Amino acid sequence: MPPGSGVVANPGSQESLLPTSFPRHSGKNQKMFAGLSSGNLLASAISRQSVSFGGISKWSDPMLATSSLFFGLVKNHAFLDGNKRIALLMLLKSLLRQKRIVTKNQTVFENFTVATAASTLKESYPDLYSKYRNKDDMEIYIIRDFIKRHTRTLNSGYYSITFRELKTILGKHGFEMGDQDGNSINIYKYEMKSTWFGLGKPRTVRSRVCKIGFPSWTKQVSKRDLDILREATGLTPENGYDNTVLFEGSEPLYKLIHDFEGPLKRLKDR
């Protein structure tokens, strides 16, 4: 299996995957039959990504391996219920491990999953079909192309920003810069807290989170100080706040994941 594919396959232990990995209920009044329909079909779907010939992996590109896994889970019907939902969840998980984030509306992925399951990629995505129609494993390349078009790479490098700009951004996330102390400035967090064991009226409490270097409001924040601030506030790429989210206003990862709840539920009836 190519390094960084983000998927761990162990076909010999496929019988134990579902009971520990997937819920028996997918939402209010929406029950999901937990269990395997066929261990062999699941093993086939999982092993697709690690196919090799003469010691050379068929899928040298991690995204092709992920696409092959997605296709296998959708088409093999290894589970009693929820095959499309499981396939989409595995796709999202694999992409996160490859440091890629969804950029399109969740319905786009929902519709693509349905088209893959119904074998209507040709009709639903004619431009992609025309591009790969003469290629072996056409569907896998269509899936990879779709993923590339609708995701982006996690942006976690150094970002050039002034202290004044940073102050505005932190304010949007419930933090404040203030109380300059020489060449340093404090970072505070505002939280609503109740008194008297939750019975009293909630009040706003300001607590200090950290202190960073501060030359002036017009100067650039150093990489060291940005690293200190992001670690202390939790506004890190690992928590879904890469540079594109934190500094450019994209939706945070936790919201993107939450927004997939609707499409995952709807896939039950599609």
Helices and strands as residue ranges (DSSP letters): G 11-16, H 17-21, H 39-47, G 48-50, E 52-53, E 56-57, H 62-76, H 83-97, E 100-102, H 106-117, H 121-124, H 126-132, H 138-149, E 151-153, H 163-172, E 175-181, E 184-193, E 203-213, H 223-233, G 237-239, H 243-246, H 253-259, H 261-266, G 267-269
